[in-house]
Amino acid sequence: MKKKVNLTTTQMILLSFLTAILVGSLLLWLPFASATGESVSYMDALFTATTSVCVTGLVTVPTASAWSVFGQIVILILIQIGGLGIITIVSGIMISLNKRMGLENRLLLQDAFNLNSLSGIVRFIKKVLIGTFAVEGAGALLYMTVFVPEFGLRGIWISVFNAVSAFCNAGMDIIGEDSLCAYAVHPMINFTTSMLIILGGIGYIVWWDVIRVGKNFRKQKFKCFSGLTLHSKIALTSTGIFLAVGAVLFFLFEYNNPQTIGEFSLSGKFQAAFFQSVTTRTAGFATIPQQNLTDASTIVSLFLMFVGGSPVGTAGGVKTVTIAILVFSAFATIRNREDVELFRRRISKQAIGKAVAVVSMSFLIAFTATVLLSAVSGAPALDVMYETFSATATVGLSRNLTSTLSLFGKLIIIVTMYLGRVGPISMVIAFHTKKKKQNIIKNPMEDISVG
């Protein structure tokens, strides 16, 4: 008798991303996926497929010049799959064909979006797909006002590619090898890209909550913020703080740096500083050369990359809500308070424990990758940290190190990007599926010294 392999929902999610990467790598390995008509090395095809599905943006070969139109279409599809998740896309197809979704599929979607309930999950997926394509479409139209006059009909394809890449926080473009550096002080490009990145990274839950409050604007006597859920309040507030603080610090640290924003006008400096604060939130586009940043700005970028966006969105990182919970948990401990409170609401112990686990595991992955990459590359420590933190948080910014990586260096970054996309906690859960029975008799407790 053949044994039936029963996979958990977490294992199926991990396997779906891995399958998409492998299929994508084989397609990109085909000769006609390359701009020259000759197959690129399989390692570069695998690296590109991984960075696309993991919506990271680190590339070993230039996206604009190394791939044919077919190759770029494959990359775009992989980015869209990575941003939404292959399970979400398959479920969307089932819904459009009026196929009934079973409990197993609903559980998969619940895990994929980290939702707390199965209630209304089909309606949620419909709104996610419609909202995603609507925002990407609007972004593409705004891009066309710039790229079509500049590139002609090819500008339409560039606009669509950039809109999907920006919303999914992938950071890949087909304009040239210098990302968006040529548009560092272009208001429309800065605005469109920033808005797509922020909307993709803020999380779908916040979208629907803001829309709900907006509909009841008059009924709530114009008290919009108070009508939001606790999750939305934390996500919006922390996002605003990180964006503002990051922009101010980049403005101050790079103000007189002639290699970044030093030669820009005052308004141009504000634009570039704000964009740098936005793009480090796992987007990966660059309007200033990252290798030319001051050490202070580089360290700020490392922190912002590690934090990332908000939950249930297209961004990576440990998430804004996670950091907010840890910070307020620390304050509660310092003030000798038992409960952690935000906006007059208590945070559950389970949420605090998960926040600690996510940050700890993510930092462990980044640290391990940094040590390994330092050993095989011999590059400066700050450049290596920038690369590994970017891969862990699926950002895509680099200090020109990616293209110089050896075979082992590429493998290290590939694994790091995958772990960063699927989540370190998911990997642990996937390989520890058996639940142990809790003992009625507990081991004795003993005090230890901490700090």
C-alpha positions in Angstrom: 0.0 0.0 0.0 1.3 3.4 -0.9 1.4 5.9 1.9 -0.4 9.2 1.1 1.8 12.2 1.7 -0.1 14.7 3.8 1.4 18.1 3.7 0.6 20.9 6.2 -0.6 24.2 4.9 2.7 25.8 5.8 4.6 23.1 3.9 2.4 23.6 0.9 3.0 27.4 0.9 6.8 26.8 1.1 6.6 24.2 -1.7 4.6 26.5 -3.9 7.2 29.2 -3.8 10.0 26.7 -4.4 8.1 25.2 -7.4 7.6 28.7 -8.9 11.3 29.4 -8.5 12.4 26.1 -10.2 9.9 26.4 -13.0 10.9 30.1 -13.5 14.6 29.2 -13.6 14.0 26.6 -16.3 12.1 29.1 -18.4 14.8 31.8 -18.0 17.4 29.2 -18.9 15.9 28.8 -22.3 18.0 30.4 -25.2 15.2 32.8 -26.3 14.8 34.1 -22.8 18.2 35.8 -23.2 18.7 39.0 -25.1 21.7 37.4 -27.0 19.8 34.3 -28.0 22.3 32.2 -26.0 21.3 30.7 -22.6 22.6 32.4 -19.6 24.2 30.2 -16.9 21.7 28.2 -14.9 23.0 29.8 -11.7 22.1 33.3 -13.1 18.7 32.0 -14.2 18.1 30.4 -10.8 19.2 33.6 -9.0 16.9 35.8 -11.2 14.0 33.5 -10.7 14.6 33.5 -6.9 14.9 37.2 -6.7 11.7 37.6 -8.8 9.5 35.2 -6.8 10.9 36.4 -3.5 10.3 40.0 -4.8 13.8 41.0 -3.7 15.5 42.7 -6.7 19.1 41.7 -6.3 20.4 40.7 -9.7 23.5 39.1 -11.0 22.8 40.2 -14.6 21.1 43.5 -15.7 17.3 43.0 -16.2 17.1 45.6 -18.9 19.9 44.3 -21.2 20.4 40.6 -20.3 16.8 39.3 -21.0 14.7 39.3 -24.1 11.0 40.4 -24.1 10.1 36.8 -23.3 12.5 36.7 -20.4 11.2 40.0 -19.1 7.6 38.7 -19.3 8.6 35.6 -17.3 10.3 37.8 -14.7 7.2 40.0 -14.5 4.9 37.0 -14.0 7.2 35.6 -11.3 7.2 39.0 -9.5 3.4 39.1 -9.6 3.3 35.5 -8.3 5.8 36.4 -5.6 3.9 39.5 -4.5 0.5 37.9 -4.3 1.5 34.3 -3.7 0.8 31.4 -6.1 -1.9 30.1 -3.8 -3.7 33.4 -4.0 -3.5 33.5 -7.8 -4.7 29.9 -8.1 -7.6 30.7 -5.7 -8.4 33.8 -7.8 -8.7 31.6 -10.9 -10.9 29.2 -9.1 -13.2 32.0 -7.9 -13.4 33.5 -11.4 -14.4 30.0 -12.8 -17.1 29.8 -10.0 -15.3 26.8 -8.5 -16.1 26.1 -4.9 -13.2 26.4 -2.5 -12.9 23.7 0.1 -11.7 24.0 3.7 -8.2 23.0 2.7 -7.8 25.9 0.3 -9.3 28.3 2.8 -6.8 27.2 5.4 -4.0 27.7 2.9 -5.1 31.2 2.2 -5.5 31.9 5.9 -1.9 30.9 6.5 -0.6 32.6 3.3 -2.0 36.0 4.5 -1.5 35.3 8.2 -5.1 35.9 9.0 -6.8 35.1 12.3 -10.1 33.9 10.9 -11.5 31.9 8.0 -14.6 34.2 7.9 -15.0 36.1 4.7 -11.8 34.7 3.2 -13.2 34.4 -0.4 -14.5 37.9 -0.3 -11.1 39.0 1.0 -9.2 37.3 -1.9 -11.5 39.0 -4.4 -10.8 42.4 -3.0 -7.1 41.7 -2.8 -6.9 40.8 -6.5 -9.2 43.6 -7.7 -7.4 46.1 -5.5 -3.9 44.9 -6.6 -4.7 45.1 -10.4 -6.5 48.5 -9.9 -3.5 50.1 -8.1 -1.0 48.6 -10.5 -3.0 49.8 -13.5 -3.2 53.3 -12.1 0.5 53.3 -11.4 1.2 52.2 -15.0 -0.9 55.0 -16.4 1.0 57.6 -14.3 4.3 56.1 -15.5 3.2 56.3 -19.1 3.0 60.1 -18.9 6.7 60.1 -18.5 8.0 56.9 -20.2 5.8 57.0 -23.4 7.1 60.4 -24.5 10.6 59.3 -23.7 10.7 55.8 -25.0 7.7 55.7 -27.4 5.6 52.5 -27.5 8.2 50.7 -25.5 7.3 53.1 -22.7 4.0 51.2 -22.2 5.9 48.0 -21.4 8.3 49.8 -19.2 5.4 51.5 -17.3 3.6 48.2 -16.7 6.7 46.4 -15.6 7.7 49.2 -13.2 4.2 49.5 -11.8 4.0 45.7 -10.9 7.6 45.7 -9.6 7.0 48.8 -7.4 3.7 47.6 -6.0 5.1 44.1 -5.3 8.2 45.8 -3.7 10.4 43.9 -6.1 12.7 46.8 -7.1 13.5 45.4 -10.6 13.2 47.6 -13.7 13.9 47.4 -17.4 15.0 51.0 -17.9 18.8 50.6 -17.5 21.5 49.4 -15.2 21.3 52.4 -12.9 17.8 51.7 -11.6 16.0 55.1 -11.3 19.1 57.3 -10.8 18.3 59.3 -13.9 15.0 60.3 -12.3 16.3 61.2 -8.8 14.6 64.6 -8.9 11.6 63.8 -11.2 8.4 64.5 -9.3 6.1 62.2 -11.2 8.5 59.2 -11.0 9.2 59.8 -7.3 5.5 60.2 -6.4 4.3 57.2 -8.4 7.0 54.8 -7.3 6.7 55.9 -3.6 2.9 55.6 -3.6 3.0 52.1 -5.2 5.7 51.0 -2.7 3.8 52.4 0.3 0.4 51.0 -0.8 1.9 47.5 -1.5 3.8 47.5 1.8 1.1 48.9 4.1 -0.9 45.7 4.0 -4.3 44.8 2.6 -5.9 44.7 6.0 -5.2 48.4 6.4 -6.6 49.1 3.0 -10.0 47.7 3.8 -10.1 49.2 7.3 -9.3 52.7 6.0 -12.0 52.3 3.3 -14.5 51.1 6.0 -13.8 54.1 8.2 -14.0 56.4 5.1 -17.5 55.2 4.3 -18.6 55.9 7.9 -16.8 59.2 8.0 -19.9 61.3 8.9 -21.4 58.8 11.3 -18.2 58.7 13.3 -18.3 62.5 13.7 -15.1 62.9 11.6 -13.0 60.9 14.1 -11.3 58.7 11.4 -8.3 57.5 13.3 -10.2 56.4 16.4 -12.5 54.2 14.2 -9.6 52.1 12.9 -8.7 48.7 14.3 -5.6 48.4 16.5 -3.6 46.7 13.8 -4.3 49.6 11.3 -3.4 52.2 13.9 -0.1 50.6 14.7 0.7 50.0 11.0 -0.1 53.5 9.9 1.6 55.2 12.8 4.8 53.2 12.7 5.0 53.5 8.9 4.6 57.3 9.1 7.3 57.5 11.9 9.8 55.3 10.1 9.3 57.2 6.8 9.6 60.6 8.4 12.6 59.8 10.6 14.4 58.0 7.8 13.8 60.9 5.4 15.1 63.5 7.9 18.2 61.4 8.7 19.1 60.8 5.1 18.6 64.5 4.4 21.0 65.5 7.2 23.6 62.8 6.5 23.7 63.2 2.7 23.1 67.0 2.5 26.7 67.8 1.6 27.6 64.6 0.0 28.4 65.4 -3.7 28.2 61.7 -4.7 24.5 61.4 -3.7 22.3 64.5 -3.1 24.9 67.2 -2.4 24.5 68.8 -5.9 20.7 68.7 -5.9 18.5 71.7 -5.2 16.7 71.9 -1.8 13.5 70.4 -3.2 15.6 67.7 -5.0 17.3 66.8 -1.8 14.0 66.4 0.0 12.7 64.2 -2.9 15.8 62.0 -2.9 16.0 61.7 0.9 12.3 60.8 1.2 12.6 58.2 -1.7 15.6 56.6 0.0 13.5 56.2 3.2 10.7 54.7 1.1 12.7 52.3 -1.0 14.6 50.8 2.0 11.2 49.5 3.2 11.9 46.4 1.0 11.3 48.1 -2.4 14.8 48.1 -3.9 14.7 50.9 -6.4 17.5 53.4 -6.2 17.6 57.0 -7.2 21.1 57.5 -5.7 24.0 55.1 -5.8 23.9 53.0 -2.7 27.7 52.6 -2.6 28.1 56.3 -2.3 26.1 56.7 0.8 27.9 57.9 4.0 28.4 55.2 6.7 25.7 56.9 8.8 23.1 56.6 6.0 24.2 53.1 5.3 23.6 52.0 8.9 20.2 53.8 8.9 19.4 51.9 5.7 20.3 48.6 7.3 17.8 49.2 10.1 15.0 50.3 7.8 15.6 47.3 5.6 15.4 45.0 8.5 12.1 46.5 9.7 10.5 46.4 6.3 6.8 47.0 5.6 3.6 46.0 7.3 2.0 42.6 7.7 -0.4 41.1 5.0 1.2 43.1 2.2 3.8 42.7 -0.5 6.7 44.0 1.6 9.3 41.9 3.5 11.3 42.5 6.7 10.3 41.7 10.2 7.4 44.3 9.8 6.5 47.6 11.4 3.9 46.1 13.7 6.4 43.6 15.0 9.0 46.3 15.9 6.3 48.4 17.5 5.2 45.6 19.8 8.8 44.9 20.8 9.5 48.5 21.6 6.4 48.9 23.7 7.0 45.6 25.4 10.4 46.9 26.4 8.9 50.1 27.8 6.4 48.1 29.7 9.1 46.0 31.3 11.2 49.2 32.2 8.1 50.8 33.8 7.4 47.5 35.7 4.0 47.0 34.0 2.6 43.5 33.4 0.6 44.4 30.3 1.8 45.8 27.0 -0.6 48.5 25.8 -0.9 50.4 22.6 -3.7 52.9 21.9 -5.5 51.9 25.1 -5.6 48.2 24.1 -3.7 45.3 25.6 -1.4 43.2 23.4 -1.7 39.4 23.9 1.3 37.5 25.2 1.1 35.3 22.1 1.6 38.3 19.8 4.6 39.5 21.9 6.2 36.0 21.8 5.7 35.8 18.0 7.3 39.2 17.6 10.3 38.1 19.6 10.6 34.9 17.6 10.3 36.7 14.2 13.0 39.3 15.0 15.3 36.7 16.6 15.1 34.3 13.7 15.4 37.0 11.1 18.5 38.4 12.8 20.0 34.9 13.1 19.5 34.4 9.3 21.0 37.8 8.5 23.9 37.2 10.8 24.7 33.7 9.5 24.5 34.9 5.9 26.8 37.8 6.7 29.4 35.5 8.2 29.2 33.0 5.3 29.3 35.7 2.6 32.2 37.5 4.3 34.1 34.2 4.3 33.6 33.5 0.6 33.7 37.0 -0.9 36.3 38.9 1.1 34.3 42.1 0.4 34.2 45.0 2.9 32.0 44.2 6.0 29.6 47.1 5.4 29.0 46.0 1.8 28.4 42.4 2.8 26.0 43.4 5.6 24.1 45.6 3.1 23.8 42.6 0.8 22.7 40.1 3.3 20.3 42.4 5.1 18.8 43.3 1.8 18.4 39.6 0.9 16.9 38.7 4.3 14.4 41.5 4.2 13.8 41.0 0.4 14.8 44.6 -0.3 17.0 44.4 -3.4 19.4 47.3 -2.7 23.0 46.6 -3.1 26.4 48.4 -3.0 27.4 46.8 -6.3 28.3 43.5 -4.7 25.7 41.2 -6.3 27.2 41.0 -9.8 30.6 40.1 -8.4 29.5 37.2 -6.3 31.1 33.8 -6.7 29.1 30.6 -7.1 29.0 30.0 -3.4 28.1 33.7 -2.8 25.2 33.4 -5.1 24.0 30.2 -3.4 24.2 32.0 0.0 22.1 34.9 -1.2 19.6 32.6 -3.0 18.9 30.7 0.2 18.8 33.9 2.2 16.2 35.5 -0.2 14.0 32.3 0.0 14.1 32.2 3.8 13.4 35.9 3.9 10.4 35.6 1.7 8.7 32.5 3.2 9.6 33.6 6.7 12.0 31.9 9.2 9.1 30.9 11.5 7.3 29.2 8.6 10.4 27.1 7.9 10.6 26.0 11.6 6.9 25.1 11.7 7.1 23.2 8.4 9.7 20.8 9.8 8.1 20.4 13.2 4.6 19.3 12.4 3.9 16.9 15.3 2.4 18.5 18.3 3.7 17.2 21.6 1.3 16.5 24.4 1.6 19.0 27.2 2.6 17.4 30.5 0.3 18.0 33.4 3.3 18.1 35.8 5.5 21.1 34.9 9.2 21.4 35.7 10.1 23.7 38.6 10.8 27.4 37.9 14.0 29.1 38.9 15.1 32.7 38.6 17.9 33.8 36.3 19.7 37.1 35.8 18.8 39.0 32.6 20.4 42.2 31.3 
